[in-house]
Amino acid sequence: MRKRIWLSSPHIGEQEQKYVQEAFSSNWIAPLGPNVDNFEKDIIKYTGVKFASALSSGTSAIHLALILMGVKRHDEVICSTFTFSASVNPICYLGATPILVDSESNTWNMCPYLLEESIKDRISKGKKPKAIIIVHLYGMPANMNKILSISDKYNIPVIEDAAESLGSTYNKKHTGSMGEIGVYSFNGNKIITTSGGGMLVSNNEDYCKKSTHLATQARENYPHYEHKEVGYNYRMSNVLAGIGRGQIEVLNQRIESRRNNHEFYRKKISEYGISFLDEPLGYFSNRWLTCIVTNSFKDREAIRLSLEEQNIESRPLWKPMHLQPIFKKHPSYLNGLSEKLFQNGLCLPSGSNLNIEDKNRIVDIILKTINK
Ligand SMILES: *Cc1c(COP(=O)(O)O)cnc(C)c1O
């Protein structure tokens, strides 16, 4: 069996070891220390957002973002249905109700028209949603102009789930820097990784200070342990922040590699009934994962299974949350797009460490399968 090609494997170099070594030699192994502070500064510098709070995961960042927006039991929170479950789970941690909204065709992210329809409908049913979680899926920015103007009109804050889109921009602004709060993830499969980690960012300093406070067990500033509210153990460790510091130095290279993968696939396999998501004018995607859409579920499965037979991992696009057994009872506002993408779409291996032989191997198998 030939070597396994993964969908998106971690890509670590030498420079990470320097910062991790520093953590060891200075004995800063605790979940605070110079790497954490500096990694926050690195992200601020890279994205142009004003403040940051380094956390143990993207999921914990979404959880804290919802707490900061005042979300409580029985509140409603709007979220994209076409996403990973981690966008929605934190709404449930708080006992609030997810309201699931479908995608638009030119970005696959939350449809602004349906967003407004859902807000009007929720208000008419007696409850105004407390927050909107929008996702920049697979690295493609959402339609922020329209979404932010709806957020302004109804005075409902936007949380940007930019877990998959670090480095992507919309009209030159970084995803994660445009809403009330932005969230990044450094999980092992993301464009850069700390093996596990996340960050909450905002242009409002109070949110980031409060996030760090809640993430360190909400400990007050006393010589003894004093607590006035429920806290969490959500802070990023100083060792892992060291990996992050090394990774951010190569983030632009990682984006370039992933975008090159995307262009390679496009050049070789479009025109065979396979389509790709274009970048609308003013949108820059980090192309975290390259996704293809085939003409039918049958074609999609044929490609997936022939790749798997050759020890190559690929994966159907996200199964929409309104189809998930755990979330299907919640209200949803749909247009059929996310269901169609789930049926016919496939994520191809997209790691920044794929080499040209890997990519040729993948493309050959796909072409053989669709020409059968
Ligand atoms: C990965 C991911 C998350 C969660 O991030 P973790 O760091 O794994 O907790 C949230 N939302 C989306 C869209 C993701 O892809």
The ligand as a Tripos MOL2 file, in Angstrom:
@<TRIPOS>MOLECULE
LIG
   15    15     1     0     0
SMALL
NO_CHARGES

@<TRIPOS>ATOM
      1 C1        -12.0920   23.7070   13.9070 C.3       1 LIG1
      2 C2        -13.3050   24.5270   13.9660 C.ar      1 LIG1
      3 C3        -13.8180   25.0070   15.1700 C.ar      1 LIG1
      4 C4        -13.3150   24.5830   16.5140 C.3       1 LIG1
      5 O1        -11.9980   24.8300   16.7670 O.3       1 LIG1
      6 P1        -11.2110   23.8850   17.8200 P.3       1 LIG1
      7 O2         -9.9330   24.6150   18.0180 O.co2     1 LIG1
      8 O3        -11.0290   22.5590   17.1440 O.co2     1 LIG1
      9 O4        -12.0250   23.7920   19.0550 O.co2     1 LIG1
     10 C5        -14.9240   25.8350   15.1380 C.ar      1 LIG1
     11 N1        -15.5080   26.1750   13.9850 N.ar      1 LIG1
     12 C6        -15.0700   25.7230   12.7960 C.ar      1 LIG1
     13 C7        -15.7570   26.1680   11.5530 C.3       1 LIG1
     14 C8        -13.9650   24.8640   12.7450 C.ar      1 LIG1
     15 O5        -13.5560   24.3930   11.5680 O.3       1 LIG1
@<TRIPOS>BOND
     1     1     2 1
     2     2     3 ar
     3     2    14 ar
     4     3     4 1
     5     3    10 ar
     6     4     5 1
     7     5     6 1
     8     6     7 2
     9     6     8 1
    10     6     9 1
    11    10    11 ar
    12    11    12 ar
    13    12    13 1
    14    12    14 ar
    15    14    15 1
@<TRIPOS>SUBSTRUCTURE
     1 LIG1         1 GROUP 0 **** ****
